[in-house]
Every structure is written in structure tokens, then in C-alpha cells.
Amino acid sequence: MGLQLNDEKSYSRQMPGPPKPTLKAIATLAGVSQATVSRVLNDKGPVAEGTHQKVLDAVRALGGGAPRPIIGILVPDLSNQFFARLSFHLQTLLLKRGYLPVVLATHVVPGTNPLAPDLFLATDAVGVVHAAVDDVSDVAIADSVRGDLPMVLFAEVRSSGNADFISVDSAAAMLAAVHHLYDLGHEHVAFVEGIPAAQTAIERLRSFLAAAAELSLRVQRIRGGYTFDGGIQAAKQIMAQPVPHRPTAVVAANDEMAFGAIQAFGGAGVDVPGEVSVVGYDNTPFARWTHPSVASVAPHRSALADRAVTLLLRRIEAVAETPSGRWPVPSHEAIPALYHSEGRTSVGPAPQ
């Protein structure tokens, strides 16, 4: 979806401020054709590097900038490595397609999550990728998609609003992780849960319990809340139990809790994986960089980002062709997770 450029019209959207240079003015100053200017500003077709720079220099000299329609990206927390990397993938894809991504972490303004999509209306955004759905109810999410703004939500919610939905299917990957533990002799496994009402937490717990039931494992559920400190407290709760009755493996609903648990175990002299194995979720970069490195369940972030961008741009284009007051039928795609264990050292044989 490129910008519509005409000879004597400003190539920017009609916004308050000084007039923007015309396509003809830019071409004249740069000493190139108007078609070349169009290719540069729309990022379509090959243009020699020197020519590309001439066009951009002319745009700046004439007091303009290459305008790009804005797409908002909502994540709950940019300090979380999963969402930081997801934002990076989304930004890369959107920039390549000629859009300007604007990232908003909703934890900066606590309690505004249901209203966060509305904040992008002030920027004249053309769409939103809404990945910050973990701490709002289904009702709040449904309310947020009743407006005109095209959206893609990382959720399983069905709605008649102007949105498509992406979720993660962890069933096969979680079964692989639990099977790995079972094959190593683990028969008693603790699961450290995320935020109780979060859809991701519900889906991950459901996948774990189904896998554990299939292998007849003993299960201990511990509240963790998706935080590093939650992982520390979960480990302390496990270590407070008599050694013969402790779980010999821990599966955490995200990597942050897995890291917290490993730190608490190490601080108390409990060896990982010699005395207890640990599996995380999200496969963040730190899962590979820590010692021990952490086996983790997660979808490929690049796959999530690609599908989100594809669905959103398809919806934006479809909305432009849909009669006023009606939206394209919502679609729902599930991205499969994978079990990332090769070369990871947080999982070992169950202690005798």
C-alpha cells in the first residue's frame, strides 16, 4: 500500500503547517525524473544509492520529509526481552513496507491498556498491532476493536469489530518439553504460572497440564505472575519442601520466572540441572546467554511479526474497499510454538 503521489500535489497527508514540496519541485532540485522521486519516497523499485541520496537531500532542502503512514505497536513492557524483540521485528517489517511504526508500552501508563488503541487516533494512525492484551479482560479487548481503526490483536478473542486475531498454539511444543523431562526420569514437575486472567497464561497452563496428564506426571502448580521475583518466590516455595517430596523439574510460563528460579536455586546451593531442571517460555536472547542456558518453549518472533503485519496490511487495504460502517470478517490464526532445547544446559537427568 504505497502513498498516492501526483505531479502538483503535496505528497504528504493534509496536516497543519507549511506546505510540503511537490513531486515536481523535488525532481527539479535533485536533477532526476518525477518517477525516480516516486520510487524513492514509496520505496518501490531499484534506485542507485547516489540518486537515492540526492532525492532525500532535495526533500530536506525544500523543507519536507518522506512521509509514511503511521502504524501503532502496543506492547505491555519493553523491558521484557520477548516484547522488545517482537517490536524490533515488527518495526523492521513495517519500515520495509513504507510505514512509520510507533511503539507504545502500556505499562508506562498503568490502567490505560483498554484505551491504548485510542491514543493512536491522535496520531492519525492507519492501523494498530495490539500485542498488549495480557492484562485486560475479553470485554475490554472487544470494546477496543469496535472503532474504525484496523487492528491485529495477539489474543483468542472473537469480535465483530475491525480486527484480526493471532494466538500461539503451545500444545505440541509443551508436549515435547514435558516428554524431554519424562525421558530424563522426571516424574514430579512444578509449573510456575503467569497472570491468572491473561490469555497467554491460560493457554500455557492448559498446554502443560494436557502434556503432563498424557504422561501421568505428578504436578505442582505455583503462582508466579510473569515476574523475575515471582520465579524467585516459586523456587523458595519448592525448596521449603522436604527433598524427597520436591519436584525435580520446573516449567515456568515465561523466561523471566525461569531466570528468577535459577538464581534462587543457585543462591541456596541447589544445582541446576543436577538437582532440579528448569524450562522457560519465550526463548528470549538471555535464555541462550545465561549460565546455565535455559531450554524454552516459544514461537518464532519473526513468524509472529510477519503474520501480524500481513494480516493488518490486508485489513487496511480491505477496509478502504469496504462500504462505510462495515468491516471485513475477522480471521484468527494460531502460530505454533517450538521447544528450543539444543545446546541448552538447564535440563538434565532427574536426581536419583
N, C-alpha and C positions, 0 to 999 in steps of 0.2 A: 504494500500500500504506500505509494510514493506521494510526494507533495505535488499538487497541480500548479505548474508554472506557466505563465503566459507572458508574452513579449512586454507589454506596457503595464503589467500589474505587479504589485509588490509580491514577492514570493513568500512573505511571512503572513501568518494569520492576522486578521484585523484586530490589533491591540492598541491601546492608548500609547501615545508617544510620537516621536518624529517619524516621518515617512521612511520606509525602507527602500534601499536601492532596487531598481528594476533589473530584470534579467539582461536587458539591452545595455544598461549602464555598466554592469559588471563585465559583460563580454567586451565592451569597448575598451575599458580601462585595462583589462587583462590581455587584450590583443588576441582573443580566441573567439570561437563561434558561440552563439547562444546555446546550441545543442551541447557543447562541451561544458558550459556552465551548468546546464540542467543535469548532466551526468554526474558532475562533482557534487552538487547540492543534494541530489537524490541518491547518491552512492550507487549508481547504476551504470554498468559498462566500464571498460578499461580506460584509464586516463593516465598519461605519463606523469611521473612523480613531479617533475618540474612544472608541468602545466597545471597540475592539481594545486600546487602551492601558489602559483600565480593567481588562480581564481580566488583562493582563500584570502590572499593578500589584498586583492581588489575589493572583496566583500568588507574586510575590516577598514580599508581606506575610505570606503563610502559610508561607513558608519553602520554597517549591518552585520549580521552573523547568520550562519547557516541554520535556519530554524528547523526544529524537529518536533513533531507532536509528542506530548508527554504521556508516558505510561507510569502509573504508580506501582510501587512494590511494597507491600506491607509484610513485615516480619515481626515476631514478638520481641526478639532480643538479638542485637548484632554482636553481643559478647559471646553468644553461643556459636561455636565454630560451624555447626551444621548450617545455620541460617546465614552466617557470614559468607560461607562458600556458595550456598544456594543463590544469594544475592549477586555474588560475582558472576555466576553462570548466567543468570537472568539478564544482568546488565550487558554482558558481552553479546548475547544473542540479540537483544533489543537494539543496541547501538549498530550492529551489523545490518539490521533491517531498517535503519533510518529513524529510529525513535529515541527520545531522550528519557532514560529511566530515572525516576526519583524514588529513593528508598526512605521509608519511614519505619522506625522501630517503635512499636506501640507501647513498649514498657516505659518509654520516656514520659508519657502522659498516662499514668495508671488510670484504668477505668474507661478509657476512650475507645477501646477496641471496637465496640459495635458501631461507633460513629466515625471510625478512621477513614472508611471509604469516602465519606462526605468531605473530608479535608482536601481531597484531591480535586473536588469540584471547583475550588477556589483557584486552582492552577490551570483550569481548562483542560484537564487530562482527558484523553480519549478512551482510557481503559485502566484496569487495575488487576494485578496479580495479588491475591489476598492469601498469603501464607500464614497470617497471624490469627488462626481460628481456634487455637487450643484452649483458650480460657474464656470463651464465650459460649452461651447456650445455642442450641439449634434454632431457637426462636429468634435470638439476636442476629444470628447469621442470616436467617431467612429474611428478616426485616432489612438487612443491609443490602440485599440484592433486589429490592422492589423498585429502586430508582432506575434511571435511564442508563447509568454508567455500565458499560460492558465489563464483566469480571470473570476471572477464573479463581475458584476457591479450592484450597487444599483441605477438602472435607468430604464427607459422605452424605451431606445434607441434600435432600431433593427440594427443589423450589421451582415455582413458576416464574421466577424473576429472570433478570437479564444476566445469567451466569452459567458457566460450565463448571464441572467438578472433577478434581483429581484426588485420589486416595492411594494409599500404599497397601499392597497385599503382602503381609508378612508370613502367611501360613507356611509356605514351602521352606523359606529361609529359616524360620524359627524351628521347624521340624529338623532341619539339617543341623542347627546348632545344638538342639537337645539330643539328637542322635549321636553327635560327636561326643558330648558329655557321657551319654549312656555307654557308648563303646569303650570309653576310658574307665568305666567302672563306677560312675557316679549314679547313685540311686536316690539321693536326697538333695533336692535343688531348691534354693531360695529365689524368688522373683521379687525384685525391688521395683515397685510400681511408680508410675508418674502421677500427674494431676488427675484425681478421680474422675472429673467431669470431662476431661479432654478426650476428644475422639481418638487421637493418636494413642493415648494411654489405654483406652478401652480396647482398641484393635490389637495392640501389642500384648496385652494381658490375655485376651481371647486366644490369640495365636499360640502363646506359650502354654496355656492350660490345655489346649487341644493336643499339642505335641506331647506334653507330659503325660496326659491320660492315655495316649496311644502306646506309650512305653511303660505305663504303670509306675511312674516315678512318684516318690513322696514329695510333696510341695509345701513350701512355707512362703506365704505372701507377706511382704513388708512394705509399708508406705514410705516412699522416698521423695516424691514431689518434684522430680526432674532437676534437683539441685545437687551441687557438689557436697554440701553439708548433709543433704538427705542420704547420700551414699555413705558418708562417714557414720551417720547415726544407724543406718542399716547394718553396717559391719559390726558396730559396737553391740547391737542387739543380737547378732549371730554369736559374737564372741562371749556374750554373757551366758550362753547355754553350755551345759556340760559337753565336753569334747565328743563323747560317743553319740550325742544326740544332735550335733550341729550338722547343718547342710554342708556338703563337701564342694558344692559349686554354687555360684551366684550368677543369675542373669539379670542385668539391670535394663530398665526401659529406655535409658539413654547413656551415652558415654560419660557425661559429667558425673553421674551417680557411680558408674563403674570406677572412674578415677578416684572419687572420694572413698569408695570402699577399699580400693587397693592401698591408698595412703593410710587409712585407718588400720588395715591388716598389717602393713609393714611397720607402722609405728608401734604396734603391740607385739612385734616379733613373730607374726603369723606369716609363713611363707606363701607367696603366690608364684607358681601354682602348686608348690609342694604339698601344702596343707589345704588350700582352697583354690579352685579355679574360678575365673571371672570372665563373663561375656558381657559386652556392652551393646548399644544400639545407636546408630547414626554414622558409624565409620568416619568420624572426624579425623583430620590430619594428625591430631595428637594421639589417636589410637595407634598409629604406626610409630610415633616418635617417643612415646613413653617407655619406661622400663619397669616391668615387662610390657611389651607391646600387647595391645588388647584386641582379642577376637571380637568382631562386631557384626551385627545384622543391620543392613541398610539398603535402600535402593540407590542406584547411581544418581547423584545430584544432577549430572548433566542430562540424564534422561527425564528427570522431573522438570527441569527448566525448559528443555526442548518441547515437551508436550504442553506445558503451561503457555509458552509463547505461541505455539502453533494454534492451540485452541482459542486463545484470546484474539489473535490477529484474524482468525477465521470468523470469530463472532463480531469483531468490529466491522469487517467488510460486509457480513451478512446483515447487520443492523442497518447499515447505510442503504440496503436494498429492500428492507422490510417496511411495510406500511406503518405509519405512526401509531404508537400505542401497542404494538405487537412486537414480540421478540422471538428469535429462533428458539426451537425446543432445546432445553438443557441436555447436555450429554454428560456422561460420567465415565471416566477412565481410571482403571486401577493399575498402578505401576508395580511390578513385582520387586520385592526386596531380595537381596542375596546375603549369604553368610560368608563373611570375609575372615578367613582363619589362616590362610597360607602365610607362614613365616611369623605368625603371632605367638607370643610366649606366655600368655596369661592363662592358658588352658593346658592341663596335664593330667596324668592318671590320678584316680581317686586314691587318697592315702589308705594304707592297709589298717 
